[in-house]
Amino acid sequence: MNIKLIAPHEHSETSISSAETFKFRRVNLPLLAALTPAYHHVKIVDEAFAPDDIDENFDLVGITVMTDLARRAYYIADMYRQRGVKVVMGGIHATVLPEETLEHADAVVVGEAEEVWPQVVSDAACGKMKNLYCANKMVNLKGLPKPQWDLYPRPSNKGYVPIPFGVQTSRGCPYNCEFCSIHQVSGYQYRPRPVPEVIAEIESIDSPYLVFVDDALGLNQTIAKELFTGMISLHKHWMAQGTVSLAENIDLLHLIKRAGCLGLQIGFESVHRKTQEGMKKIRNLEIDFPEAMKRFHGEGIAIHGTFIFGFDYENKDVFDKTLEFIMTSGLDGVQLRILTPFPGTQIYKRILNEGRLFVPDWWLHGYPPDTLLFQPRGMTPEDLIDGFNRLNRQVYTGSAIMKRFFGMSPWKRTGIGCRVFVGFNLATRKRYLKGLNIPQPFARFHN
C-alpha cells in the first residue's frame, strides 16, 4: 500500500499558532513509519513546513489530531474520504473524543498507537479495517525502532533558529495539572526509555540540534544523570520542557549544561500562589521562582517561561505582577496564553458544568489561539483581554527584549544561544502583536 502520514497545520493570514514561532521535526510520524512493514511505501507530511497535496494518490491516510487543529484535520480527512481513500485518525483529540472523530474517519486509534499500528495497516491492506483500535495498555518503550527521519520533509526556509529533531526519552507525567489532557494518551506513570537506546538514537541523527519532547524530562534524576552524562561527548545543542523543580539540584543543572542544553521551557503558569496550588501542578516545591531563575541563569541555561491567564484565583493585578517577574528575572523568552479549556481536562469539565463555557465544541469553529472561550471568575472578559494585550505589548517592546537579554550574563551565552534568543524573540513578537489585531468574539470591545 501507499500510506501517507499527516500532521495538520493551519495556513492562513490569521494563523498565529506556536509553529509559526518555533518549528521542529516531530518524532511521532517517523516512529510510526519505522513500525510500518517495509513492503509498504510511506510518505510523511508536516503542514508546519508545507501544506498537504490532497490530490495525491494514496491507499491509506493517517492523520494525527490535536484539538486546536481538529478542524483542519477533519477537513483533510473529509477530502480524502470523498475520493474513496481510507482514513485513520489518532492523537490526543481522537483519544478524548473518538465518536466525534469517527464522523470524519474510517478508523480511530485510541491511546498510544505503537501497539496497534501494525494491525491497522494489516487490516487496511485486507480491506477489513475496524472502526476503533484501542490501546489497552501503555507501550513498553524498550526496543522502539529508530524514527525514519529520512522520510521527513526538509524545510525550505531555515530562518533564524535552527530546526531541531525531536527526541523522546520518556512518556507519562505524574503531575495532575487541571488544564492538561496528555494523561489521556500517555498516562500518569513516568516511563523512561532505556538510556543506551536513547543515546544510540541521538548518535544516529545527522544534526547537532535537538529538542526533547518529553512532558517531564529529568523527573527521575538517577536516569537523567545517566542520560546527560552520556550526551556530553556527543556535542549536541538542545532544548526541552522542564519544571521549576529542576533548579533544586545544582549538580543536575551543571550536568544538563555540560550535556549541551541551550535552554528550557518552564511552565511557571502563574505568579499567583493560590493559582499554583489550585492547578495541582507541583507539590512541595522547595525553591521559589526568582531563586530558580538565578540558578538556571547561573549555569548559562536560557529559560523560556510560559504563563496562562484566566484561572479562578486571579484578578487584574496578575498582569502587573507577571510583568515584574518577567523583567526582574530576565526571562529569555516568554509565552503568554489565555487559558484554553481543552476537552478531556478537569478544567473543561468544571467550566462546562458551571455554565461558564461560551461554546462547548469551540474547536469546530475556527477560533484562533488565545481566544477567550469562557467567563472568568476573578475579572470580566474585557479586563482579562485588556490586561493580556497590554502585557504582550510591554514584554515585546524592543527595549524590553534587550533588557531581558542582558538579564542573563552575556558571557554565559554561546554564539548559537544568541542566535536562538534573537530569532525566537523577534518571531514571537511578530506572532503576538499580529494576534492582538484579531477580534475577540465574546468581549464587548477589542483593544
C-alpha positions as CSV (number, residue, x, y, z in Angstrom):
1,M,0.0,0.0,0.0
2,N,0.9,3.6,-0.4
3,I,0.5,5.3,3.0
4,K,0.6,9.0,3.8
5,L,1.0,10.2,7.4
6,I,0.0,13.8,8.1
7,A,0.5,16.3,10.9
8,P,-2.1,19.1,10.1
9,H,-1.4,22.8,10.5
10,E,-3.5,25.9,9.6
11,H,-2.2,28.0,6.7
12,S,-4.0,31.4,6.6
13,E,-3.4,35.1,7.1
14,T,-4.6,34.9,10.6
15,S,-2.5,31.8,11.6
16,I,-0.7,32.6,14.9
17,S,0.0,29.1,16.2
18,S,3.2,28.2,18.1
19,A,4.5,26.5,15.0
20,E,4.8,30.0,13.5
21,T,7.4,30.8,16.2
22,F,9.3,27.6,16.8
23,K,9.3,24.7,14.3
24,F,10.8,21.3,14.9
25,R,10.8,17.8,13.3
26,R,8.2,15.8,15.2
27,V,9.1,12.3,16.2
28,N,5.6,10.7,16.2
29,L,5.1,10.2,12.5
30,P,8.7,9.0,11.7
31,L,8.3,6.5,14.6
32,L,5.0,5.2,13.0
33,A,6.8,4.9,9.7
34,A,9.5,2.8,11.3
35,L,6.8,0.5,12.7
36,T,5.2,0.0,9.2
37,P,6.2,-3.2,7.4
38,A,8.9,-2.3,4.8
39,Y,6.9,-3.6,1.8
40,H,4.5,-0.6,2.2
41,H,5.5,2.8,0.9
42,V,5.2,5.7,3.4
43,K,5.2,9.4,2.9
44,I,5.3,11.9,5.8
45,V,3.7,15.4,5.5
46,D,4.1,18.0,8.2
47,E,2.0,21.0,7.3
48,A,4.0,23.3,9.6
49,F,6.5,23.2,6.7
50,A,4.3,22.9,3.6
51,P,0.5,22.2,3.0
52,D,-0.6,18.7,2.1
53,D,-1.4,18.0,-1.6
54,I,-4.8,16.4,-1.2
55,D,-4.8,15.4,-4.9
56,E,-2.0,12.8,-4.4
57,N,-3.0,9.1,-4.8
58,F,-2.7,7.0,-1.6
59,D,-4.4,3.9,-0.3
60,L,-4.4,4.9,3.4
61,V,-4.0,8.3,5.1
62,G,-3.1,8.5,8.8
63,I,-3.8,11.9,10.5
64,T,-2.6,12.9,14.0
65,V,-5.2,15.2,15.6
66,M,-4.6,17.9,18.2
67,T,-7.7,19.7,19.5
68,D,-6.7,23.2,18.3
69,L,-6.1,21.8,14.8
70,A,-9.1,19.4,14.7
71,R,-11.0,21.5,12.2
72,R,-8.1,21.4,9.7
73,A,-7.6,17.6,10.4
74,Y,-11.2,16.9,9.7
75,Y,-11.2,18.9,6.5
76,I,-8.2,16.9,5.2
77,A,-9.8,13.7,6.2
78,D,-13.1,14.6,4.5
79,M,-11.4,15.5,1.3
80,Y,-9.6,12.1,1.1
81,R,-12.7,10.1,2.0
82,Q,-14.7,11.9,-0.7
83,R,-12.2,10.4,-3.1
84,G,-12.6,6.9,-1.6
85,V,-9.3,6.9,0.3
86,K,-9.4,5.2,3.7
87,V,-8.5,7.5,6.6
88,V,-7.4,6.6,10.1
89,M,-7.0,9.3,12.8
90,G,-5.3,9.2,16.2
91,G,-3.6,11.5,18.7
92,I,-4.8,13.4,21.8
93,H,-8.1,14.7,20.4
94,A,-9.1,11.4,18.8
95,T,-8.4,9.6,22.1
96,V,-10.5,12.1,24.0
97,L,-13.4,12.3,21.5
98,P,-13.3,9.1,19.4
99,E,-17.0,9.3,18.4
100,E,-16.7,12.8,17.1
101,T,-13.5,11.9,15.2
102,L,-15.2,8.8,13.7
103,E,-17.6,11.2,11.9
104,H,-14.6,12.1,9.7
105,A,-12.6,8.8,9.6
106,D,-12.9,5.2,8.7
107,A,-11.0,4.2,11.8
108,V,-9.8,5.9,15.0
109,V,-6.8,4.9,17.2
110,V,-7.5,5.5,20.9
111,G,-4.3,5.8,23.1
112,E,-0.7,5.2,22.2
113,A,-0.5,3.9,18.6
114,E,2.6,1.8,18.6
115,E,0.9,-1.4,19.8
116,V,-2.0,-1.3,17.3
117,W,-0.5,0.4,14.3
118,P,0.8,-2.8,12.6
119,Q,-2.7,-4.3,12.9
120,V,-4.3,-1.1,11.5
121,V,-2.0,-1.4,8.4
122,S,-2.6,-5.1,8.0
123,D,-6.4,-4.7,8.3
124,A,-6.4,-1.8,5.8
125,A,-4.4,-3.8,3.3
126,C,-7.0,-6.6,3.5
127,G,-9.9,-4.1,3.3
128,K,-11.1,-5.1,6.8
129,M,-10.4,-2.1,9.0
130,K,-12.3,-1.8,12.2
131,N,-13.8,1.5,13.4
132,L,-11.9,1.6,16.7
133,Y,-8.4,0.4,17.7
134,C,-7.9,0.8,21.4
135,A,-4.5,0.5,23.0
136,N,-5.5,-1.3,26.2
137,K,-2.1,-0.8,27.8
138,M,0.7,1.7,27.8
139,V,3.5,1.0,25.4
140,N,6.7,-0.7,26.6
141,L,9.3,1.8,25.5
142,K,12.1,-0.7,25.4
143,G,13.2,-1.7,21.9
144,L,11.4,1.0,20.0
145,P,12.8,1.4,16.4
146,K,14.7,4.5,15.4
147,P,12.4,7.0,13.7
148,Q,12.7,7.1,9.9
149,W,13.9,10.7,9.7
150,D,14.8,10.2,6.0
151,L,11.1,10.4,5.2
152,Y,10.6,13.7,7.0
153,P,10.1,16.8,4.7
154,R,13.1,19.1,4.5
155,P,12.3,22.7,5.4
156,S,12.9,25.1,2.5
157,N,13.5,28.1,4.8
158,K,15.7,27.7,7.8
159,G,15.2,31.1,9.3
160,Y,16.9,32.5,12.4
161,V,16.5,29.4,14.6
162,P,17.9,26.0,13.5
163,I,15.1,23.5,13.1
164,P,15.9,20.7,15.6
165,F,15.0,17.0,15.5
166,G,12.5,15.7,18.2
167,V,13.7,13.1,20.6
168,Q,11.6,11.4,23.3
169,T,13.3,9.9,26.3
170,S,10.1,9.1,28.4
171,R,6.4,9.2,28.4
172,G,3.8,9.8,31.1
173,C,3.6,12.7,33.6
174,P,2.7,12.3,37.3
175,Y,1.6,15.9,37.7
176,N,-2.1,16.4,37.8
177,C,-2.5,19.8,36.0
178,E,-6.2,20.5,35.6
179,F,-5.6,22.2,32.3
180,C,-3.6,19.4,30.6
181,S,-5.0,16.4,28.7
182,I,-1.8,14.5,28.0
183,H,-2.7,11.8,30.6
184,Q,-5.5,10.7,28.3
185,V,-2.8,9.2,25.9
186,S,0.3,8.8,28.0
187,G,-1.0,8.2,31.5
188,Y,0.3,9.3,34.9
189,Q,3.1,6.8,35.2
190,Y,6.5,8.1,34.3
191,R,8.0,5.6,31.8
192,P,11.6,6.2,30.8
193,R,13.2,4.6,27.7
194,P,16.5,2.7,28.3
195,V,19.3,5.3,28.2
196,P,21.6,3.3,25.8
197,E,18.8,3.2,23.3
198,V,18.2,7.0,23.6
199,I,21.9,7.7,23.2
200,A,22.1,5.4,20.1
201,E,19.1,7.2,18.6
202,I,20.7,10.6,19.2
203,E,24.0,9.5,17.7
204,S,22.1,8.4,14.5
205,I,20.7,11.9,14.0
206,D,22.8,13.8,11.5
207,S,22.3,17.2,13.1
208,P,23.7,19.0,16.2
209,Y,20.3,20.4,17.0
210,L,17.7,18.5,19.1
211,V,14.6,19.2,21.1
212,F,13.4,16.7,23.8
213,V,9.6,16.4,23.5
214,D,9.2,14.7,27.0
215,D,6.4,16.1,29.2
216,A,8.6,15.6,32.3
217,L,12.3,15.5,31.2
218,G,14.6,14.7,34.1
219,L,11.8,13.6,36.5
220,N,13.9,10.5,37.6
221,Q,17.1,12.2,38.4
222,T,19.2,9.0,38.5
223,I,18.2,8.2,34.9
224,A,18.6,11.8,33.9
225,K,22.2,11.9,35.2
226,E,23.0,8.8,33.2
227,L,21.4,10.3,30.1
228,F,23.1,13.7,30.3
229,T,26.5,12.1,31.2
230,G,26.3,10.0,28.1
231,M,25.4,13.1,26.0
232,I,28.5,15.1,26.9
233,S,30.7,13.5,24.3
234,L,28.0,13.8,21.6
235,H,28.4,17.7,21.3
236,K,24.7,18.3,20.6
237,H,22.8,21.6,21.2
238,W,19.3,21.0,22.6
239,M,16.2,22.4,24.2
240,A,13.5,20.8,26.3
241,Q,10.5,21.2,28.5
242,G,11.3,21.1,32.2
243,T,9.9,22.1,35.6
244,V,10.9,24.6,38.1
245,S,11.9,21.8,40.4
246,L,15.0,21.0,38.3
247,A,16.6,24.1,39.9
248,E,16.5,22.4,43.3
249,N,19.5,20.2,42.2
250,I,22.6,22.4,41.3
251,D,24.6,19.3,40.4
252,L,22.0,18.2,37.9
253,L,21.8,21.7,36.4
254,H,25.5,21.7,35.9
255,L,25.3,18.3,34.1
256,I,22.4,19.5,32.0
257,K,24.5,22.4,30.7
258,R,27.6,20.2,30.0
259,A,25.3,17.9,28.0
260,G,24.6,20.7,25.6
261,C,21.5,22.4,26.9
262,L,20.8,25.8,25.4
263,G,17.6,26.4,27.2
264,L,14.5,25.0,28.9
265,Q,10.8,25.8,28.5
266,I,9.5,26.1,32.1
267,G,5.8,26.2,32.8
268,F,5.5,28.8,35.5
269,E,1.8,29.2,34.5
270,S,1.1,31.8,37.2
271,V,2.9,34.0,39.7
272,H,-0.2,33.8,41.9
273,R,0.4,31.3,44.8
274,K,-3.2,30.2,45.1
275,T,-3.4,29.6,41.4
276,Q,-0.2,27.5,41.5
277,E,-1.8,25.4,44.3
278,G,-5.2,25.2,42.6
279,M,-3.9,23.9,39.3
280,K,-2.3,20.9,41.0
281,K,0.9,21.1,39.1
282,I,3.8,20.8,41.5
283,R,3.6,19.9,45.2
284,N,6.2,20.7,47.9
285,L,8.4,22.9,45.7
286,E,11.5,23.7,47.7
287,I,12.5,26.8,45.8
288,D,10.7,30.0,44.7
289,F,10.6,31.3,41.1
290,P,13.2,34.1,41.5
291,E,15.8,31.8,43.1
292,A,15.1,29.2,40.4
293,M,15.8,31.7,37.7
294,K,19.1,32.7,39.4
295,R,20.2,29.1,39.4
296,F,19.2,28.4,35.8
297,H,21.0,31.6,34.6
298,G,23.9,30.9,36.8
299,E,24.6,27.7,34.8
300,G,24.1,29.6,31.5
301,I,20.7,27.9,30.8
302,A,18.2,30.2,29.0
303,I,14.6,30.0,30.2
304,H,11.5,30.3,28.1
305,G,8.8,30.9,30.6
306,T,5.1,30.1,29.9
307,F,2.2,31.8,31.7
308,I,-1.5,31.2,31.4
309,F,-4.2,33.8,32.3
310,G,-7.8,33.2,33.3
311,F,-7.6,30.9,36.3
312,D,-10.3,31.4,39.0
313,Y,-8.0,32.9,41.7
314,E,-6.6,35.6,39.5
315,N,-7.7,39.2,39.3
316,K,-6.4,42.2,37.3
317,D,-3.3,42.5,39.4
318,V,-1.9,39.3,37.9
319,F,-0.7,41.1,34.8
320,D,1.5,43.7,36.6
321,K,2.9,41.0,38.9
322,T,3.7,38.8,35.9
323,L,5.5,41.7,34.2
324,E,7.5,42.4,37.3
325,F,8.7,38.8,37.5
326,I,9.5,38.6,33.8
327,M,11.6,41.7,33.8
328,T,13.4,41.3,37.1
329,S,14.3,37.6,36.4
330,G,15.4,38.4,32.8
331,L,13.4,35.6,31.2
332,D,14.9,34.9,27.8
333,G,11.7,34.0,26.1
334,V,8.1,34.5,27.2
335,Q,4.9,32.7,26.1
336,L,1.7,34.3,27.2
337,R,-1.5,32.4,26.7
338,I,-5.2,32.8,27.6
339,L,-6.4,29.7,29.4
340,T,-7.9,27.2,26.9
341,P,-10.3,24.6,28.3
342,F,-9.3,21.5,26.3
343,P,-11.8,18.6,26.2
344,G,-10.6,15.7,28.4
345,T,-9.2,18.1,31.1
346,Q,-10.6,18.7,34.6
347,I,-10.9,22.4,33.9
348,Y,-13.1,21.8,30.8
349,K,-15.5,19.6,32.8
350,R,-15.7,22.1,35.6
351,I,-16.2,25.2,33.5
352,L,-18.8,23.3,31.3
353,N,-20.7,22.1,34.4
354,E,-20.7,25.6,35.8
355,G,-22.2,27.0,32.7
356,R,-19.2,29.3,32.0
357,L,-18.1,27.9,28.7
358,F,-19.3,30.1,25.8
359,V,-19.1,27.4,23.1
360,P,-18.8,23.7,24.3
361,D,-17.3,22.5,21.0
362,W,-15.2,25.5,20.4
363,W,-12.5,23.5,18.4
364,L,-15.0,23.1,15.5
365,H,-15.5,26.9,15.0
366,G,-12.1,28.1,13.8
367,Y,-11.3,30.4,16.7
368,P,-7.6,31.4,16.7
369,P,-5.3,30.7,19.7
370,D,-5.8,32.9,22.8
371,T,-9.5,33.4,22.1
372,L,-11.3,33.8,25.5
373,L,-13.7,30.9,25.4
374,F,-15.3,31.1,28.9
375,Q,-16.5,33.5,31.6
376,P,-13.6,34.2,34.0
377,R,-14.4,34.3,37.7
378,G,-11.9,36.9,39.1
379,M,-12.4,39.6,36.4
380,T,-14.5,40.5,33.5
381,P,-13.7,39.2,30.0
382,E,-12.8,42.7,29.0
383,D,-10.4,43.1,31.9
384,L,-8.7,39.8,31.0
385,I,-8.3,40.7,27.3
386,D,-7.2,44.2,28.1
387,G,-4.6,43.0,30.6
388,F,-3.4,40.2,28.3
389,N,-3.0,42.6,25.3
390,R,-1.2,45.2,27.4
391,L,1.2,42.6,28.9
392,N,2.1,41.3,25.4
393,R,3.0,44.8,24.2
394,Q,5.0,45.5,27.3
395,V,7.0,42.3,27.2
396,Y,7.8,42.5,23.5
397,T,8.9,46.1,23.1
398,G,12.5,46.4,21.7
399,S,13.8,47.8,24.9
400,A,12.2,45.0,27.0
401,I,13.7,42.4,24.8
402,M,17.2,44.0,25.2
403,K,16.7,44.3,28.9
404,R,15.8,40.6,29.2
405,F,18.8,39.7,27.1
406,F,21.2,41.4,29.4
407,G,19.4,40.0,32.4
408,M,21.4,36.8,31.7
409,S,25.2,37.3,31.9
410,P,26.2,37.8,28.2
411,W,29.4,35.7,28.7
412,K,27.2,32.8,29.6
413,R,25.7,32.7,26.2
414,T,27.1,30.8,23.2
415,G,27.0,32.1,19.7
416,I,24.2,29.7,18.8
417,G,22.4,30.8,22.1
418,C,22.5,34.4,21.0
419,R,21.1,33.5,17.6
420,V,18.3,31.5,19.1
421,F,17.5,34.3,21.5
422,V,17.2,36.9,18.8
423,G,15.4,34.7,16.3
424,F,12.9,33.4,18.8
425,N,12.1,36.8,20.3
426,L,11.6,38.5,17.0
427,A,9.4,35.7,15.7
428,T,7.4,35.6,18.9
429,R,7.0,39.4,18.9
430,K,5.6,39.3,15.4
431,R,3.3,36.5,16.1
432,Y,1.8,38.0,19.3
433,L,1.4,41.5,18.0
434,K,-0.3,40.0,15.0
435,G,-2.6,38.1,17.3
436,L,-3.7,41.2,19.2
437,N,-5.3,42.6,16.0
438,I,-7.7,39.6,15.8
439,P,-11.1,40.5,17.3
440,Q,-12.2,38.6,20.4
441,P,-15.7,37.3,19.7
442,F,-17.0,37.1,23.3
443,A,-15.9,40.5,24.6
444,R,-17.8,43.8,24.3
445,F,-14.7,45.6,23.0
446,H,-11.4,44.8,21.3
447,N,-8.2,46.6,22.2
